Amino acid sequence: MLNVLIVRMVLAVILCVAAAAPARAQIYSWRDANGNLVLSDRPHDGAELRTFEVPRASSVRVTRSVAARSEPYEDLIVGHATMNHIRPDLVRAVIQVESGFNPRAVSPKGALGLMQLMPATARGLRVRNAFDPEENIRGGVAYLRQLLDRYNGDEALALAAYNAGPGAVDRHGQSVPPYRETQRYVSKISGLIGAARAGRSPAGPSTTIYRVVEVVDGREVVRYTDKKPGG
């Protein structure tokens, strides 16, 4: 009987030790076509991989690639960008930096949704629900269009105004304000746009959109065209 008890105790100890042994998981990293770092718990064919062991974990939660996160909103991005004569790459980069494609994102300052609209800005753009992706992207892209028009198509100034407000840009002589956050913001989005362009297959020269103001029946009418005025 004693021997049986000893065997049972030994088995119990072995089971406890096995249960307490740290589990391990494997994660893989590589760079996608846009140069972005991707982490996954599964290897990727054709990519130059680096692998890491994660102790004390039976599984790993990783961030999806930018393409995977943006995919649910791609039609909205392209649709509203085209309607407002803005390159989709610009809209996509703004959303990536602003919210990481999280439609429920809320900043410490109170900015909301995918394009991080401040409540007052959202109201001015007739966005009733800033957490609704369609409304948020519609309003955010329209606001970007307003800023591009205000600064004669200068993307750096429009982005600076999107981040710090038009008042800050104007107070600094219509230049990117000397705020570290704003300068990093403009630089990061510009870098993402450049990476996106580099990752695409050649498709001919990029298209330049011109803003033209015409006077019709005594009032100004704004239109956009890919033909240079007077050309």
Protein Blocks (a to p, Z undefined) as FASTA:
>chain_A
ZZmmmmmmmmmmmmmmmmmpccdddddddddfkopacddfbdcehiacdddddehiabdc
ddddfklmmmmmmmmmmmmmmmnopafklmmmmmmmmnoopakbccfkopacjkopafkl
mmmnopablmlmklmmmmmmmmmmmmmmmnnopaklmmmmmmnopklmmmnoppacfbfk
lmmmmmmmmmmmmmmmmmpccebjadddddddddeehiacddddfbdghZZ
